[in-house]
Amino acid sequence: MAINLDYPPGATPLDADELASLIPGHITTQGELNEWEQLNIAQGENRARKHRKEILNEAFLRQLHKQMFGETWKWAGEFRKTDKNIGVDWHKTGVELKKLLDDVHFQIEHASYPPDEIAVRFHHRLVAIHPFPNGNGRHARLMADLLVERLGQPRFTWGQRSLTNGSLVDASETRQQ
């Protein structure tokens, strides 16, 4: 079965090899994929919230992505192997991620910024690195939530008030903004 994906503006398209790694064989539309991924993400979030060890390391970042997308994509938790419309050159992903994690540890240790600003800056850079073939925005939002909670603050709303009329996945006004 072929899958018909409609990418919203700014979304990262998957290449043919990445698309061929779709695990469930029943998915044929973007809506079905979004629904399936959302169930997988919810399970991943539940597992991540029970994790009590350090979260600011490459192993946890990969593990979280795999938990969020591992029932959807064979490449879940693996760094991308191609360049995309966003992100650092794919072969620099590990180095840039290490720099980010070191910077965030420093910011926390020295209280360089308030906790919510540390988490937002972390989110922004993680998305800019774009380590995975897909799911980077959703992964970075959850990582930022986990981080800000570890720093004693409430998780972010990520526009939940306006999500009643759309989502951050669909091509809606909320996503555009």
Contacts in CASP RR format, 6 or more apart in sequence:
PFRMAT RR
TARGET T0000
AUTHOR 0000-0000-0000
METHOD contacts of the structure
MODEL  1
MAINLDYPPGATPLDADELASLIPGHITTQGELNEWEQLNIAQGENRARK
HRKEILNEAFLRQLHKQMFGETWKWAGEFRKTDKNIGVDWHKTGVELKKL
LDDVHFQIEHASYPPDEIAVRFHHRLVAIHPFPNGNGRHARLMADLLVER
LGQPRFTWGQRSLTNGSLVDASETRQQ
1 25 0 8 1.000
1 26 0 8 1.000
1 27 0 8 1.000
1 28 0 8 1.000
2 28 0 8 1.000
3 19 0 8 1.000
3 22 0 8 1.000
3 27 0 8 1.000
3 28 0 8 1.000
3 29 0 8 1.000
3 33 0 8 1.000
4 28 0 8 1.000
4 29 0 8 1.000
4 30 0 8 1.000
5 13 0 8 1.000
5 14 0 8 1.000
5 19 0 8 1.000
5 30 0 8 1.000
5 33 0 8 1.000
6 30 0 8 1.000
6 171 0 8 1.000
7 13 0 8 1.000
7 30 0 8 1.000
8 169 0 8 1.000
8 170 0 8 1.000
8 171 0 8 1.000
8 172 0 8 1.000
8 175 0 8 1.000
9 171 0 8 1.000
9 175 0 8 1.000
9 176 0 8 1.000
10 85 0 8 1.000
10 86 0 8 1.000
12 84 0 8 1.000
12 85 0 8 1.000
12 86 0 8 1.000
12 130 0 8 1.000
12 133 0 8 1.000
12 134 0 8 1.000
12 135 0 8 1.000
12 136 0 8 1.000
13 84 0 8 1.000
13 85 0 8 1.000
14 133 0 8 1.000
14 134 0 8 1.000
15 82 0 8 1.000
15 133 0 8 1.000
18 73 0 8 1.000
18 75 0 8 1.000
18 82 0 8 1.000
18 133 0 8 1.000
18 134 0 8 1.000
21 73 0 8 1.000
21 74 0 8 1.000
21 75 0 8 1.000
22 33 0 8 1.000
22 72 0 8 1.000
22 73 0 8 1.000
23 70 0 8 1.000
23 71 0 8 1.000
23 72 0 8 1.000
23 73 0 8 1.000
23 74 0 8 1.000
24 36 0 8 1.000
24 71 0 8 1.000
24 72 0 8 1.000
26 32 0 8 1.000
27 33 0 8 1.000
27 36 0 8 1.000
33 72 0 8 1.000
34 169 0 8 1.000
34 170 0 8 1.000
36 71 0 8 1.000
36 72 0 8 1.000
37 68 0 8 1.000
37 69 0 8 1.000
37 72 0 8 1.000
37 138 0 8 1.000
38 169 0 8 1.000
40 68 0 8 1.000
40 69 0 8 1.000
40 70 0 8 1.000
40 71 0 8 1.000
40 72 0 8 1.000
41 68 0 8 1.000
41 69 0 8 1.000
41 138 0 8 1.000
41 142 0 8 1.000
43 67 0 8 1.000
43 71 0 8 1.000
44 64 0 8 1.000
44 67 0 8 1.000
44 68 0 8 1.000
45 68 0 8 1.000
45 142 0 8 1.000
47 67 0 8 1.000
48 55 0 8 1.000
48 64 0 8 1.000
48 67 0 8 1.000
48 142 0 8 1.000
48 146 0 8 1.000
49 146 0 8 1.000
51 60 0 8 1.000
53 60 0 8 1.000
54 60 0 8 1.000
55 64 0 8 1.000
55 143 0 8 1.000
55 146 0 8 1.000
55 147 0 8 1.000
55 150 0 8 1.000
56 101 0 8 1.000
56 104 0 8 1.000
56 105 0 8 1.000
56 147 0 8 1.000
57 101 0 8 1.000
58 94 0 8 1.000
58 97 0 8 1.000
58 98 0 8 1.000
58 101 0 8 1.000
61 97 0 8 1.000
61 131 0 8 1.000
61 139 0 8 1.000
61 143 0 8 1.000
62 77 0 8 1.000
62 78 0 8 1.000
62 79 0 8 1.000
63 77 0 8 1.000
64 139 0 8 1.000
64 142 0 8 1.000
64 143 0 8 1.000
65 76 0 8 1.000
65 77 0 8 1.000
65 131 0 8 1.000
65 132 0 8 1.000
65 135 0 8 1.000
65 139 0 8 1.000
66 76 0 8 1.000
66 77 0 8 1.000
68 76 0 8 1.000
68 135 0 8 1.000
68 138 0 8 1.000
68 139 0 8 1.000
68 142 0 8 1.000
69 76 0 8 1.000
69 77 0 8 1.000
69 132 0 8 1.000
69 134 0 8 1.000
69 135 0 8 1.000
70 76 0 8 1.000
70 77 0 8 1.000
73 133 0 8 1.000
73 134 0 8 1.000
75 132 0 8 1.000
75 133 0 8 1.000
76 132 0 8 1.000
77 132 0 8 1.000
78 132 0 8 1.000
79 90 0 8 1.000
79 93 0 8 1.000
79 94 0 8 1.000
79 131 0 8 1.000
79 132 0 8 1.000
80 90 0 8 1.000
80 93 0 8 1.000
80 130 0 8 1.000
80 131 0 8 1.000
80 132 0 8 1.000
80 133 0 8 1.000
81 90 0 8 1.000
82 90 0 8 1.000
82 133 0 8 1.000
83 89 0 8 1.000
83 90 0 8 1.000
84 90 0 8 1.000
84 130 0 8 1.000
84 133 0 8 1.000
86 127 0 8 1.000
86 128 0 8 1.000
86 130 0 8 1.000
87 128 0 8 1.000
87 129 0 8 1.000
87 130 0 8 1.000
88 96 0 8 1.000
88 128 0 8 1.000
88 129 0 8 1.000
88 130 0 8 1.000
93 129 0 8 1.000
93 130 0 8 1.000
93 131 0 8 1.000
94 131 0 8 1.000
96 129 0 8 1.000
97 126 0 8 1.000
97 129 0 8 1.000
97 131 0 8 1.000
100 122 0 8 1.000
100 125 0 8 1.000
100 126 0 8 1.000
100 129 0 8 1.000
103 125 0 8 1.000
104 118 0 8 1.000
104 121 0 8 1.000
104 122 0 8 1.000
104 147 0 8 1.000
106 112 0 8 1.000
107 113 0 8 1.000
107 118 0 8 1.000
107 121 0 8 1.000
108 118 0 8 1.000
108 151 0 8 1.000
112 118 0 8 1.000
113 121 0 8 1.000
115 148 0 8 1.000
115 151 0 8 1.000
115 152 0 8 1.000
115 153 0 8 1.000
116 148 0 8 1.000
116 153 0 8 1.000
116 156 0 8 1.000
118 147 0 8 1.000
118 148 0 8 1.000
118 151 0 8 1.000
119 144 0 8 1.000
119 145 0 8 1.000
119 147 0 8 1.000
119 148 0 8 1.000
119 151 0 8 1.000
119 153 0 8 1.000
119 156 0 8 1.000
120 144 0 8 1.000
120 156 0 8 1.000
122 143 0 8 1.000
122 144 0 8 1.000
122 147 0 8 1.000
123 140 0 8 1.000
123 141 0 8 1.000
123 143 0 8 1.000
123 144 0 8 1.000
126 136 0 8 1.000
126 139 0 8 1.000
126 140 0 8 1.000
126 143 0 8 1.000
126 144 0 8 1.000
127 136 0 8 1.000
127 137 0 8 1.000
127 140 0 8 1.000
130 136 0 8 1.000
132 139 0 8 1.000
138 168 0 8 1.000
138 169 0 8 1.000
141 156 0 8 1.000
141 158 0 8 1.000
141 168 0 8 1.000
144 156 0 8 1.000
145 155 0 8 1.000
145 156 0 8 1.000
148 154 0 8 1.000
148 155 0 8 1.000
148 156 0 8 1.000
149 155 0 8 1.000
158 168 0 8 1.000
159 168 0 8 1.000
159 174 0 8 1.000
162 173 0 8 1.000
162 174 0 8 1.000
162 177 0 8 1.000
163 174 0 8 1.000
165 172 0 8 1.000
165 173 0 8 1.000
165 174 0 8 1.000
166 172 0 8 1.000
166 173 0 8 1.000
166 174 0 8 1.000
166 175 0 8 1.000
167 174 0 8 1.000
167 175 0 8 1.000
168 174 0 8 1.000
168 175 0 8 1.000
169 175 0 8 1.000
END
